[in-house]
Amino acid sequence: FQELFGLLRALLVFVVVLLQEVLFFMLWLVERLILETLVVIGERFLKPLLNALHNHFFNPLFTAVRNLLTGLGVALSPLVGLLDILTAPFARLLRAFRLVEIIKPNAATPGGRSDEKKRANTSTVYAV
């Protein structure tokens, strides 16, 4: 009976391996068909669509927006200069009313002390 069961086992292994190889071939075939279909759709449909959108919609729109904003910046630059001139005295006035003034010690000498003034080693803060 060992020879009979050995023969049946060999036939069974042959059938299982054959089915496995057929299934792997079918899987490879389906995978290739799906990938090739996606490549063809991309090459024939998506690439021309995106190219047309870029050339006829996005590029002109963003070029027009860029030109408008550049022109607006050039047109408003004298106004910005005038506002700078007009607000400079007000800025100096506000700078005169500092609420806190921080005076740092002299870093040229060791310990932050100046030989002429003998300042303290720490920063002095004056508050109004």
Z-matrix of the N, CA and C atoms (Angstrom, degrees):
N
C 1 1.445
C 2 1.528 1 112.70
N 3 1.310 2 118.48 1 -21.47
C 4 1.454 3 120.83 2 -179.77
C 5 1.521 4 111.13 3 -63.77
N 6 1.334 5 116.72 4 -40.72
C 7 1.458 6 118.49 5 178.88
C 8 1.522 7 111.33 6 -65.21
N 9 1.323 8 117.08 7 -38.07
C 10 1.467 9 121.35 8 179.54
C 11 1.527 10 110.72 9 -65.75
N 12 1.339 11 116.22 10 -47.01
C 13 1.467 12 119.17 11 179.11
C 14 1.520 13 111.27 12 -68.07
N 15 1.309 14 119.09 13 -33.32
C 16 1.464 15 122.74 14 175.20
C 17 1.513 16 111.03 15 -63.78
N 18 1.357 17 116.37 16 -41.73
C 19 1.462 18 120.53 17 177.54
C 20 1.524 19 111.05 18 -66.19
N 21 1.343 20 117.34 19 -43.12
C 22 1.470 21 120.30 20 177.57
C 23 1.528 22 110.94 21 -62.97
N 24 1.344 23 115.68 22 -38.95
C 25 1.464 24 119.08 23 179.58
C 26 1.534 25 110.13 24 -65.94
N 27 1.290 26 119.32 25 -41.62
C 28 1.464 27 122.85 26 178.55
C 29 1.524 28 110.69 27 -63.11
N 30 1.341 29 117.09 28 -42.10
C 31 1.463 30 119.92 29 177.58
C 32 1.528 31 111.17 30 -65.10
N 33 1.327 32 116.41 31 -40.72
C 34 1.467 33 120.93 32 179.16
C 35 1.528 34 110.65 33 -64.63
N 36 1.333 35 117.68 34 -43.02
C 37 1.466 36 121.39 35 178.15
C 38 1.526 37 109.41 36 -63.11
N 39 1.315 38 118.23 37 -41.54
C 40 1.461 39 121.90 38 178.58
C 41 1.532 40 110.70 39 -60.61
N 42 1.331 41 117.26 40 -45.10
C 43 1.472 42 121.27 41 -179.18
C 44 1.533 43 110.13 42 -66.54
N 45 1.329 44 118.41 43 -42.94
C 46 1.474 45 121.45 44 -179.12
C 47 1.521 46 110.35 45 -64.74
N 48 1.335 47 118.02 46 -44.29
C 49 1.466 48 121.37 47 179.29
C 50 1.516 49 110.11 48 -65.14
N 51 1.329 50 118.21 49 -40.18
C 52 1.461 51 121.40 50 177.86
C 53 1.531 52 110.78 51 -62.44
N 54 1.344 53 117.97 52 -44.68
C 55 1.465 54 121.24 53 177.98
C 56 1.526 55 111.17 54 -63.80
N 57 1.325 56 115.77 55 -40.29
C 58 1.463 57 119.49 56 179.56
C 59 1.528 58 110.75 57 -63.43
N 60 1.305 59 117.40 58 -44.03
C 61 1.469 60 120.87 59 179.42
C 62 1.520 61 111.32 60 -66.18
N 63 1.336 62 117.39 61 -38.60
C 64 1.469 63 120.57 62 177.54
C 65 1.527 64 109.96 63 -64.08
N 66 1.330 65 117.43 64 -41.51
C 67 1.470 66 120.47 65 179.15
C 68 1.530 67 111.42 66 -66.06
N 69 1.339 68 117.21 67 -41.89
C 70 1.464 69 119.60 68 177.29
C 71 1.519 70 111.37 69 -64.14
N 72 1.321 71 118.26 70 -37.43
C 73 1.454 72 121.21 71 177.16
C 74 1.526 73 110.62 72 -65.57
N 75 1.328 74 117.07 73 -43.03
C 76 1.475 75 120.55 74 178.64
C 77 1.529 76 110.28 75 -63.43
N 78 1.326 77 117.20 76 -41.35
C 79 1.461 78 121.07 77 178.03
C 80 1.525 79 110.47 78 -62.81
N 81 1.325 80 118.18 79 -44.02
C 82 1.457 81 121.92 80 177.92
C 83 1.526 82 110.77 81 -62.46
N 84 1.334 83 116.04 82 -40.29
C 85 1.452 84 120.38 83 -179.84
C 86 1.528 85 111.15 84 -65.49
N 87 1.325 86 117.25 85 -44.00
C 88 1.465 87 121.04 86 179.10
C 89 1.530 88 110.06 87 -65.09
N 90 1.322 89 116.24 88 -41.28
C 91 1.465 90 119.95 89 178.57
C 92 1.520 91 111.33 90 -61.93
N 93 1.318 92 117.64 91 -44.52
C 94 1.461 93 121.19 92 178.22
C 95 1.527 94 111.38 93 -63.15
N 96 1.337 95 116.83 94 -41.52
C 97 1.468 96 119.92 95 179.61
C 98 1.524 97 111.50 96 -63.75
N 99 1.331 98 116.03 97 -42.74
C 100 1.469 99 119.24 98 179.83
C 101 1.527 100 110.34 99 -65.49
N 102 1.328 101 117.32 100 -46.06
C 103 1.463 102 119.85 101 -179.47
C 104 1.517 103 111.92 102 -64.21
N 105 1.304 104 117.42 103 -43.28
C 106 1.461 105 119.67 104 179.34
C 107 1.528 106 111.30 105 -65.31
N 108 1.327 107 116.90 106 -36.77
C 109 1.464 108 120.28 107 176.97
C 110 1.520 109 110.71 108 -63.56
N 111 1.336 110 116.88 109 -42.80
C 112 1.457 111 119.79 110 178.18
C 113 1.524 112 111.86 111 -65.31
N 114 1.310 113 117.54 112 -39.18
C 115 1.466 114 120.85 113 178.25
C 116 1.520 115 110.26 114 -64.31
N 117 1.321 116 117.19 115 -43.50
C 118 1.464 117 120.45 116 179.72
C 119 1.528 118 110.55 117 -64.77
N 120 1.334 119 117.34 118 -42.34
C 121 1.473 120 119.99 119 177.70
C 122 1.525 121 110.23 120 -61.16
N 123 1.344 122 116.31 121 -42.82
C 124 1.457 123 119.49 122 179.12
C 125 1.514 124 112.75 123 -64.94
N 126 1.316 125 116.44 124 -43.41
C 127 1.465 126 120.29 125 -177.51
C 128 1.522 127 112.65 126 -72.03
N 129 1.316 128 116.90 127 -38.31
C 130 1.469 129 120.48 128 -173.54
C 131 1.520 130 114.10 129 -93.51
N 132 1.351 131 118.23 130 -22.04
C 133 1.459 132 119.52 131 -174.90
C 134 1.524 133 112.37 132 -120.78
N 135 1.343 134 117.53 133 -54.54
C 136 1.457 135 120.00 134 -172.71
C 137 1.528 136 112.52 135 -70.57
N 138 1.323 137 117.25 136 -43.60
C 139 1.460 138 119.42 137 -178.15
C 140 1.536 139 111.63 138 -62.88
N 141 1.327 140 120.60 139 -46.93
C 142 1.477 141 118.93 140 176.35
C 143 1.531 142 112.89 141 -64.62
N 144 1.333 143 116.69 142 -35.91
C 145 1.463 144 119.28 143 179.11
C 146 1.522 145 111.26 144 -64.10
N 147 1.325 146 117.08 145 -47.27
C 148 1.459 147 120.34 146 179.45
C 149 1.522 148 111.66 147 -66.66
N 150 1.317 149 117.14 148 -36.18
C 151 1.456 150 120.99 149 176.75
C 152 1.529 151 110.94 150 -63.61
N 153 1.314 152 116.83 151 -44.16
C 154 1.467 153 120.39 152 179.03
C 155 1.525 154 111.25 153 -65.93
N 156 1.327 155 117.00 154 -40.82
C 157 1.468 156 119.57 155 177.34
C 158 1.522 157 111.11 156 -61.62
N 159 1.314 158 116.69 157 -42.62
C 160 1.466 159 119.77 158 -179.92
C 161 1.522 160 111.10 159 -66.03
N 162 1.328 161 117.16 160 -47.59
C 163 1.465 162 120.36 161 -174.36
C 164 1.519 163 113.32 162 -72.46
N 165 1.325 164 117.90 163 -32.06
C 166 1.464 165 119.74 164 -172.31
C 167 1.515 166 113.89 165 -109.45
N 168 1.340 167 118.77 166 -7.31
C 169 1.454 168 119.25 167 -178.58
C 170 1.527 169 111.81 168 -128.68
N 171 1.319 170 117.33 169 -63.03
C 172 1.459 171 120.59 170 -172.19
C 173 1.526 172 112.64 171 -69.25
N 174 1.311 173 118.05 172 -47.06
C 175 1.455 174 120.46 173 -177.60
C 176 1.527 175 111.95 174 -62.18
N 177 1.335 176 120.51 175 -49.52
C 178 1.470 177 118.39 176 178.04
C 179 1.528 178 113.35 177 -64.14
N 180 1.321 179 116.36 178 -38.05
C 181 1.464 180 119.29 179 -179.39
C 182 1.519 181 111.03 180 -63.13
N 183 1.328 182 117.44 181 -50.37
C 184 1.453 183 120.15 182 -177.19
C 185 1.527 184 112.22 183 -71.64
N 186 1.327 185 117.53 184 -28.46
C 187 1.464 186 119.76 185 174.29
C 188 1.525 187 110.41 186 -67.60
N 189 1.320 188 117.28 187 -41.54
C 190 1.462 189 120.69 188 178.05
C 191 1.528 190 110.95 189 -65.08
N 192 1.315 191 117.85 190 -42.78
C 193 1.464 192 120.80 191 178.91
C 194 1.527 193 110.30 192 -63.19
N 195 1.330 194 117.13 193 -43.26
C 196 1.470 195 120.73 194 178.58
C 197 1.519 196 110.90 195 -61.96
N 198 1.323 197 117.52 196 -44.15
C 199 1.467 198 120.50 197 179.50
C 200 1.522 199 111.35 198 -64.55
N 201 1.326 200 117.20 199 -40.99
C 202 1.465 201 120.21 200 179.08
C 203 1.525 202 111.43 201 -64.42
N 204 1.316 203 117.27 202 -44.36
C 205 1.465 204 119.68 203 -179.16
C 206 1.526 205 111.69 204 -69.23
N 207 1.319 206 117.78 205 -35.86
C 208 1.463 207 120.10 206 176.57
C 209 1.522 208 110.26 207 -65.56
N 210 1.328 209 116.91 208 -43.87
C 211 1.466 210 120.33 209 176.93
C 212 1.514 211 112.18 210 -62.86
N 213 1.321 212 116.80 211 -39.44
C 214 1.468 213 120.48 212 177.85
C 215 1.518 214 111.03 213 -64.46
N 216 1.328 215 116.83 214 -39.83
C 217 1.466 216 119.69 215 177.90
C 218 1.519 217 111.94 216 -65.43
N 219 1.328 218 117.05 217 -40.78
C 220 1.467 219 120.68 218 178.50
C 221 1.529 220 109.98 219 -67.37
N 222 1.330 221 116.93 220 -39.59
C 223 1.460 222 120.35 221 -178.77
C 224 1.525 223 111.87 222 -69.24
N 225 1.324 224 117.96 223 -32.62
C 226 1.462 225 120.60 224 -176.83
C 227 1.523 226 113.49 225 -91.63
N 228 1.324 227 119.03 226 -6.32
C 229 1.466 228 119.58 227 -178.39
C 230 1.530 229 112.99 228 -62.82
N 231 1.351 230 122.01 229 -37.51
C 232 1.471 231 118.86 230 174.23
C 233 1.527 232 112.58 231 -64.42
N 234 1.318 233 116.76 232 -36.21
C 235 1.463 234 119.93 233 178.25
C 236 1.526 235 110.97 234 -65.15
N 237 1.309 236 116.56 235 -38.63
C 238 1.465 237 120.37 236 177.69
C 239 1.524 238 110.23 237 -65.34
N 240 1.328 239 117.70 238 -41.44
C 241 1.466 240 120.78 239 176.15
C 242 1.514 241 111.77 240 -62.33
N 243 1.332 242 117.16 241 -41.35
C 244 1.462 243 121.39 242 178.01
C 245 1.524 244 111.08 243 -64.41
N 246 1.333 245 116.86 244 -42.80
C 247 1.471 246 119.54 245 176.75
C 248 1.519 247 111.59 246 -63.06
N 249 1.318 248 117.95 247 -34.22
C 250 1.460 249 121.49 248 177.01
C 251 1.520 250 110.18 249 -64.47
N 252 1.329 251 116.39 250 -44.06
C 253 1.470 252 120.37 251 179.71
C 254 1.525 253 110.48 252 -65.88
N 255 1.340 254 116.96 253 -41.37
C 256 1.468 255 120.51 254 -177.54
C 257 1.522 256 113.20 255 -71.60
N 258 1.297 257 118.25 256 -31.62
C 259 1.466 258 120.00 257 -176.51
C 260 1.522 259 113.59 258 -94.33
N 261 1.336 260 118.70 259 -5.59
C 262 1.464 261 120.72 260 -179.95
C 263 1.529 262 112.25 261 -61.94
N 264 1.342 263 120.37 262 -44.23
C 265 1.482 264 118.21 263 177.56
C 266 1.532 265 113.01 264 -63.55
N 267 1.304 266 116.85 265 -38.40
C 268 1.466 267 120.11 266 177.99
C 269 1.530 268 110.45 267 -64.92
N 270 1.317 269 117.31 268 -37.05
C 271 1.467 270 120.90 269 177.90
C 272 1.520 271 110.53 270 -66.53
N 273 1.355 272 117.62 271 -40.21
C 274 1.460 273 119.59 272 176.85
C 275 1.519 274 111.36 273 -64.87
N 276 1.332 275 116.61 274 -38.18
C 277 1.464 276 120.37 275 177.86
C 278 1.520 277 111.05 276 -63.39
N 279 1.316 278 117.63 277 -45.06
C 280 1.463 279 120.56 278 178.49
C 281 1.525 280 111.37 279 -65.96
N 282 1.330 281 117.55 280 -34.21
C 283 1.457 282 120.73 281 178.31
C 284 1.531 283 110.50 282 -66.69
N 285 1.330 284 117.96 283 -27.56
C 286 1.467 285 121.05 284 179.30
C 287 1.520 286 111.74 285 -71.78
N 288 1.323 287 118.79 286 -23.81
C 289 1.470 288 122.74 287 -178.50
C 290 1.523 289 111.50 288 -99.32
N 291 1.317 290 117.25 289 47.80
C 292 1.467 291 120.24 290 176.84
C 293 1.515 292 109.21 291 -65.87
N 294 1.295 293 116.56 292 137.11
C 295 1.458 294 120.69 293 178.75
C 296 1.525 295 111.72 294 -84.71
N 297 1.321 296 117.61 295 -29.64
C 298 1.454 297 121.73 296 -178.61
C 299 1.518 298 108.29 297 -133.92
N 300 1.331 299 115.95 298 132.31
C 301 1.460 300 120.25 299 175.96
C 302 1.517 301 107.85 300 -120.92
N 303 1.330 302 116.10 301 125.31
C 304 1.457 303 121.05 302 -178.58
C 305 1.522 304 107.74 303 -105.96
N 306 1.319 305 115.24 304 121.93
C 307 1.455 306 120.69 305 178.28
C 308 1.508 307 107.39 306 -110.09
N 309 1.322 308 116.37 307 119.42
C 310 1.460 309 120.93 308 -179.03
C 311 1.521 310 109.30 309 -87.93
N 312 1.331 311 117.21 310 147.23
C 313 1.469 312 118.70 311 178.42
C 314 1.521 313 110.91 312 -68.98
N 315 1.311 314 115.40 313 161.15
C 316 1.452 315 121.29 314 -179.19
C 317 1.524 316 108.56 315 -70.80
N 318 1.317 317 116.57 316 120.54
C 319 1.458 318 120.84 317 -176.67
C 320 1.516 319 111.86 318 -88.67
N 321 1.343 320 118.47 319 -0.85
C 322 1.454 321 120.91 320 -176.52
C 323 1.526 322 112.21 321 -76.49
N 324 1.309 323 117.64 322 -26.27
C 325 1.463 324 120.53 323 -178.28
C 326 1.517 325 109.80 324 -110.79
N 327 1.326 326 118.43 325 156.26
C 328 1.463 327 120.75 326 -179.95
C 329 1.526 328 111.35 327 -63.31
N 330 1.290 329 115.87 328 139.61
C 331 1.461 330 121.47 329 178.34
C 332 1.496 331 114.08 330 77.93
N 333 1.323 332 117.32 331 2.17
C 334 1.451 333 120.30 332 178.49
C 335 1.512 334 113.05 333 77.67
N 336 1.344 335 119.10 334 14.33
C 337 1.459 336 121.64 335 -178.81
C 338 1.523 337 109.95 336 -98.12
N 339 1.293 338 114.27 337 137.70
C 340 1.446 339 120.27 338 173.79
C 341 1.522 340 106.94 339 -95.89
N 342 1.321 341 117.54 340 137.22
C 343 1.461 342 120.24 341 -178.36
C 344 1.521 343 111.42 342 -67.40
N 345 1.335 344 117.38 343 -29.81
C 346 1.457 345 119.75 344 -177.01
C 347 1.525 346 111.07 345 -77.51
N 348 1.306 347 119.06 346 -41.56
C 349 1.462 348 121.55 347 -169.87
C 350 1.520 349 113.30 348 -106.75
N 351 1.315 350 119.68 349 -17.40
C 352 1.463 351 124.11 350 -179.46
C 353 1.526 352 111.26 351 52.41
N 354 1.332 353 115.56 352 55.44
C 355 1.469 354 120.48 353 -179.91
C 356 1.512 355 110.84 354 -71.17
N 357 1.324 356 114.59 355 163.56
C 358 1.460 357 120.20 356 175.19
C 359 1.525 358 108.85 357 -72.31
N 360 1.316 359 115.87 358 160.04
C 361 1.459 360 121.66 359 -176.38
C 362 1.535 361 111.84 360 -76.14
N 363 1.297 362 120.12 361 -12.64
C 364 1.459 363 123.16 362 -176.88
C 365 1.519 364 110.05 363 -106.55
N 366 1.331 365 114.96 364 165.28
C 367 1.457 366 120.53 365 177.97
C 368 1.517 367 109.52 366 -72.62
N 369 1.303 368 116.14 367 145.79
C 370 1.443 369 121.61 368 177.49
C 371 1.520 370 108.22 369 -104.89
N 372 1.325 371 116.32 370 132.11
C 373 1.453 372 121.19 371 -179.73
C 374 1.521 373 107.71 372 -119.99
N 375 1.320 374 115.92 373 123.86
C 376 1.459 375 121.05 374 176.74
C 377 1.515 376 107.38 375 -107.08
N 378 1.299 377 117.31 376 128.57
C 379 1.451 378 121.32 377 176.88
C 380 1.511 379 109.29 378 -117.57
N 381 1.331 380 116.04 379 140.96
C 382 1.447 381 120.83 380 -179.79
C 383 1.514 382 109.15 381 -97.02
